[in-house]
Every structure is written in structure tokens, then in C-alpha cells.
Amino acid sequence: MKAILLAATLSLALVSTAYAQSFPAELTQLGIVAGMPYAKAKRLLDAAGWRAEPAQGAPESLDGFPEVGCQKGGKQCATTFEKDGQQIAVRLGTTLAGQPFVQSAD
């Protein structure tokens, strides 16, 4: 039983570590992680000098966040932040209540 618990704990740790490593260093240094509410991540990025441009070419923008472009129905959303000529693409999901959260970035 202890071996099963240890194996499960290690596998969860490895999965979360691997997932966290897929984020750009600029985001992890700011404390931005997968699952974080987008509003909080946006505040952190804004405070660090990153700026998001209004969504262009997307069928819809996310309510309250004109910089986030979404496919019809708001299920697949993304935005790009820029600073000093560098860009970071942030992909978002929405909760059942419609609140956006950070899924991934590169």
C-alpha cells in the first residue's frame, strides 16, 4: 500500500513539474502558473511592463477582456503579450462559470 501511494505521489509530482516547465521563464518568474485566473495573470504581466494588444481576426473577444480572442462559443481563447520586442502567447480556458484561466503559454 505504501509503495502504491509513493508511486502515485511521484507521478503527480513529475507531471506537475513537466507541465510547469513548459511555461516561459518570464511567466514563472512572475508566479504565473497553469490554472491561475487570467485576471490575476494579466495584472502581474501589466505590472511587469508586458502589454496585450486587442484581439484581431478572432471571431469573438472574451467578455471584459478585449485583448483575448476566442473561437465561437469562447471555449478556445488566446492572447499575446509584448515587451521589448519579445512576445508570449497565452492560451486560456474558461470555467463552467465563464471565468478565464491560464492553460498554457509559449
BELDAMO-V357512 format. One record per residue. N is the residue number from 0. RES is the residue in one letter. SS is DSSP state (~ for helix, > for strand, _ for the rest). OMEGA is omega in whole degrees, 0 to 359 (NA if undefined). Layout:
n->{N,N}
res->{RES,RES}
ss->{SS,SS}
omega->{OMEGA,OMEGA}
//
This chain:
n->{0,1,2,3,4,5,6,7,8,9,10,11,12,13,14,15,16,17,18,19,20,21,22,23,24,25,26,27,28,29,30,31,32,33,34,35,36,37,38,39,40,41,42,43,44,45,46,47,48,49,50,51,52,53,54,55,56,57,58,59,60,61,62,63,64,65,66,67,68,69,70,71,72,73,74,75,76,77,78,79,80,81,82,83,84,85,86,87,88,89,90,91,92,93,94,95,96,97,98,99,100,101,102,103,104,105}
res->{M,K,A,I,L,L,A,A,T,L,S,L,A,L,V,S,T,A,Y,A,Q,S,F,P,A,E,L,T,Q,L,G,I,V,A,G,M,P,Y,A,K,A,K,R,L,L,D,A,A,G,W,R,A,E,P,A,Q,G,A,P,E,S,L,D,G,F,P,E,V,G,C,Q,K,G,G,K,Q,C,A,T,T,F,E,K,D,G,Q,Q,I,A,V,R,L,G,T,T,L,A,G,Q,P,F,V,Q,S,A,D}
ss->{_,~,~,~,~,~,~,~,~,~,~,~,~,~,~,~,~,~,~,~,~,_,_,_,~,~,~,~,~,_,_,_,_,_,_,_,>,~,~,~,~,~,~,~,~,~,~,_,_,_,>,>,_,_,_,_,_,_,_,>,>,>,_,_,>,>,>,>,>,>,_,_,_,_,_,_,>,>,>,>,>,>,>,_,_,>,>,>,>,>,>,>,>,>,_,_,_,_,_,>,>,>,>,>,>,_}
omega->{179,180,179,179,179,180,180,180,179,181,177,179,180,180,181,178,180,180,181,181,181,179,175,180,180,180,181,177,179,180,181,182,176,180,180,175,182,181,179,179,180,178,179,179,178,181,180,176,177,180,177,176,176,181,178,177,178,180,183,168,182,181,178,181,184,180,182,177,183,169,179,179,175,182,179,184,179,174,179,175,181,175,177,178,179,179,174,176,180,177,186,169,176,177,177,178,178,181,181,176,180,175,182,179,172,NA}
//
